[in-house]
Structure formats: C-alpha cells, structure tokens
Amino acid sequence: MFALSDLSNFTGSENIYRYMGGAVFTDGIKFLMTNGAHWLASDAMIACKMVPKLRGQEFISIKAKVKEGKVTVKYDDGNGKVLFTQKYDGTDLPGDLNLYFENNTLMLTSER
C-alpha cells in the first residue's frame, strides 16, 4: 500500500496508459494501481464509461471518503452535484482520495 504523501510526487504525466472501453490513465493512477488501489481506479474508469449519468460527461470529480474501514466513492460534476455513488464494505486506502476523469482520462488531481 502507499501513503497519501506519495501522491504529491505526481504533477502532470509523462505517459498515458490505455484501459478497456477506451479510457486512459496517467502515471499517478498507474502508481495507485500497482500499489493496492487497482480496484478504485478500475471501478472509476468502468463507472465513468458505463453508468448512464456519467457516460459522456467531459469532467467528473471522484471523491473517495474513508470512514471506519469502509469507503464511499461519490462521482460529481465538479460543482458538487452528485451523479453516482458507490459504497464498499472494506478498504485498505490510507485516507480520503480525490481523482478526476476528464476527457476520457483518469488522473490524480495534481496531474490536471
């Protein structure tokens, strides 16, 4: 697993990686995926491509909130309007995490 402070190393991305359904992701997301949060990144890309309220949105803010070993992931339009929510009964995330899905690309907020 990683520490949230590890994510501060990612500002922009030198590489883009392809995922199923035509979504792509950045170096920071690859780091998450190889360090224990593959489930979050893959579920986010799948949701953004498949959930009717999310599909076709140019920008989606993804907020994972951890509480008592559980996590709630809310997808909103960037202005606080929640479009979709997922809940997980268990998580090993070290804390709250925010991501963006913009123009078909999943990224850390620091990579925008």
Secondary structure, 3 states (H helix, E strand, C coil): CCCHHHHHHCCCCCCCEECHHHCEECHHHHHHHHCCCHHHHHHHHHHHHHCCCCCCCCEEEEEEEEECCEEEEEEECCCCCEEEEEEECCCCCCCCEEEEEECCEEEEHHHC
